[in-house]
């Protein structure tokens, strides 16, 4: 285009200036982090079926538990208070998942002892090593669980992205577990299930820990958390870590929560820019109270993980709740370490 007249030249210069300003404005915006991967994570105490809860017994709410999980379809799911019949039902109801973990060995291999398994979507994640460690004196070596719909997890060794196929492989205490025994009196007879996962698409590695603390709050909770943070300190620097579970301690005020956050763990509820639901997770099979703060089910992170959102899921059907705890679900972004 020819630019002969002063008017035309002025218009062109103004247009070029406006374009340059617009380009400068665009370039000043933050560049999206396309290297981060998004993972949805849920912790859910589903209430054991080994106790008679009357109208709230497991047969009356098991479909609601499965529906609640399916509704969010988390990539990673930490369950607590799980016994074998509940596992069997959820395996059928959640075909897109596999799981790993063992129970606490309290009932002689009867299947009535609690497990804290980690469930995962096997289309996107695979465990390449896993284990179980005690938070105190065990009643015997952890036993009974195995790796559901999975391999002897950890058999492929650290760093191998193909940690097994096959069904019902025995995980036992797993690589790095110490089911032989804990330190006397520390943490109570509770366990932590852990795994290092390989994310297929990105190749990223994520460490996941799931636990259930004793309902008796006190010094043993602090000792249990110390046992966990001691284990986390042995991981590679900057490792992406997710710790979740029912901690039976109030977030924000309890000594256990303070012990965790003082060691670099970040509570997703406090760091997520988007937060939904009440700060109350133990419900007695009912709705949340109008006020109060009793958030005992936590998702904590460290390393190159940020939280986009977190929710306390208050879900019921026909006045029935899936458990005496509300699940907590978070959307996390895992950046390169």
N, C-alpha and C positions, 0 to 999 in steps of 0.2 A: 504494500500500500504506500502510495506517495503521500508525503506530508508537506504540502506547499504553503497553506495559509497559517498565520499565527494562531487563529482560533483552533484549527485542527491540531496544531502542534501542542497547544496548551492542553487540549483534551487528552491527547495521547500521553503527555507527561503526567497528568493527573491520574490517568488509568494505570500507568506503570507504577506510580507511587502507591496507589491503593493496593495494587497486586503485591508489591514488595512488603507493604505493611501487613497484609493478610498472611503472606508466607512467613514473615517473621513471627507473627502471632501463633501460627500453627507450629512452627519449629520450637517455640518456647514451651509448648505443652509437654507433659511427661510422656515419655515413650512407653507404650504398653509392654509389659513384661511377658513376652510370648514364650519364654522358657519355663515359666512356672506351670506346674500341673495342679489340677483341682481334684481334691478328694473329699467326699462326704463321709463323716465318721460318726458313729452312734455308740453310746454306752447305755446299757439297758439291764437293770436288775429285774428279771422276769418272774421272780418269786417261785421258790421251789414247789414242786408238786408233792413233795414228801410230807407236807403238813396239810391237815384237813382244814381248809378255809371255808367250809360250808358252801354258800352260794357263790363264793369267789374261788372255789377250787379250780385246779388246772383244767379239767374237762370243759368247764363253762367259759373259759376265757382264752383257751389256746389259739382258737382261730383269730381272735382279736390281736393277740401278740404277733402272729404271723402277718396279719394285715397291716399292723402298725409298722413293722419292719419293711414290708414290701412297698408301702406307701412312700417311704423315703429312699429305699434301695441303696443304702450306704455302701461305699466301697469296703469299709472296714467296720466291723461290729464287735464290740466287747460285751459279752453277756456275763451275768453273775447269777449265782444260786441255781445253776443248771444241773439237773440229774438226767440219767440215761434215757428215761422215757420221754422227757422233753426234747432231748437231742434227736431222738428217733422221729418224733413228730415234725420238728423243724427241718430236718433233712428232707422230708417229703414235701413240706410246704414251701421250702425255699431252694428250688433246684439249681439256682444260679450261684449258690454258695458252696464253699468247702470250709472246713474248720480244723482247728488244731488245739490241743490241750489235754490235760489229764485231771482227774479229780483228786480230792484231798486224802483219799484212802481211809476214810473214817468208819466205813461199814463193811469191811472185809470183802471188797470187790462186789458188793451186792448191786451196785449201780445207784445207790441212794445217797452217795456222798457228793457234795457240791463240787462242780468244776467252774472255772472261769475261762471259758474258751474264747479264742479269737476266730471269728468268722470273716471270710473275705470273698470278694467277687473274683472268681478264678479266670474270668475273661480278661481282666486287667492286671491282676497281681498274682505273684507266686512266692511262697516262702522259701528261702534258700538256707535258712537255719532257724532253729527254734529251741525252746527249752522251758523248764519250770524251775523256779527256785522258791525256797521257803522263807517266810518272814519270821520264823521262830522254830521251836522244836516240833518236828513233824511226828505224827503218830506212827510213822513208818514211811518207806519210800513212796512217793506219789505214784499212783497206779490207776489203771482202769480206763483211761480216756482213749489215748491213741490219737492218730490224725485222721479225722473223719473225711471220707472221700478224698484222701490224699496219701502221699508217700510217707515213708519214714523221714519226716522233715528234718533237714540238716544232713542227711546222708550224702547229698551232693557236695557238701562242704562249702565253706565261705566263698562267696563270689560267684558261685555257679548259678546261672539264672534258670536252670531246669531242675529245681529241687523236687522232682519226682512226680509220678503219676500213680495210678493204681488206687485201690480202695481199701480203707481200713488199716493202713499201715500203722505199726506201733511206734509212737513217738517217745514214750517213756519220759524220762526227765529231759531228754533232748540234749543237743550240743550245748554245753555251757551250763546246764542245769545242775543243781546240787541237791537233788531229792534225797540224798543219803542223810542229810541232817542240816540243821541250822544252828545258830548260836543260841545257847540256852536262854530261854526266857524272852528273846527278842521278838516282838511283833505278834506273838501268838501263833497258833497252828494255822496259818493262812499261807496262800501261795500266790505267786505272780506267774502268769503265762506270758511269754514273750516270743517275738519272731522278728527276723529281718526279712523284709519283703523287697522283691524286685518288681518295679513297674515296667510292664512290657514296652509301652510306647516310648517312654523317655529314657529307660535304663536307670532311672533314679532308685536309690535305696532308702527305705523308711523302716525305722525300728518302732515296733509297737509293743506296749506293755499293758496288761489288763489284770486287775486285782479286785479283791473284796476284803476290806478291813473288818475286824471284829466289831460287833455292835457296842462293845464296852470301850467307850472313849477314855483315853488317859495316856500315860507315858508310853504304853505299848504301841500306840499309833505313831508317836514320834520315832520310836525305835524302828517300826516297820518302814516308815518313810525314809529313815536314814539308810536302811538296808537297800532300798530301791535306788536312792541317789548315789550310794556307793557303787552300785552296779552300773548306773548311767555314766559315772565318771570314767569307767573303763572303755567306753565306746570311742570311736575315732573323733577327734576334735571337729566340731561343727556338724556332727551327725544329726539328721532329721529324726526327731523322737516324738512319739505320741504316747502319753501315759493316761489311761482312763480307768474308771471303775467306780464302785460304790465305796467311798472312804469312811462312811459313818461319822463324819466330822464336818462341821459347818465351814464352808468356804469363807475366806476373808477374816475369820476370827480364831479358828482353832489352831492349836500348836502344830498339828500335822500339816495343815495348809501353809502355815508360815515356814515350816521346815522345808517344804517343797519349793516354794517361791524364792526362798533365800538362796537356793542352790541353782537358780537360773531357769526353773520351770515357770512357764507363763500360763495363767488360767485363761482359757479361751473366752469365758464369760466376761472377763474384765478387759480383754483387749479387742474383741470383735466390734467393729463399728455398727453392726446391726444385731440387735438382741431382741428375742421374742419370748413370750411366756413368763411365768412367775419365777422368782428366785427361790423356788421351793420344789424339791424333787421327791420327797418321801410323803406318800399321800394316804396310806391306810385304805386303799381301794375307793377313794372318793375324790371330790373336787378340791382344788387348792383353797387355802384360807384366804380371806379378804386381805389380810396383811400378814407380815412375818417374813422371815428369811431363814430357810433351812435347806440350803443347797448342799447336799452331801454326795451327789453324783457329779463327778468332774471330768473334764477333758483338759489335760495340760499338754503343752508343747514346748519344745526347745529346738535350737538349731535354726535352719533357714525355712521356718514355717510361720506363716501369718494366718490369721483367721478373718474370713470375710463375714461370716454370720454364725450365730448360735441360737438354738431354740430349746426351751423346755416344752416337750410335746404333751399337751393335755388333750387326750383323745379318749372318747368313750363311745359306746353303742348301747342304746337302750338302758342307760344308767349304769352300765357295767364298764369298769376300767380294766385294761389288760394286765395290770400288776399293781402292787402297793408302792411302786416307784414310777415316776414319769421318766421316759427315756429322754436323753439329751442328745441332740444332733448338731453337728457343726460342719460348716463348709470351710475347708482349709486350702491354702495355696502353698505348695511345696516348691521352693526355689532351689536352684543348684546350690550345693553346699560350698 
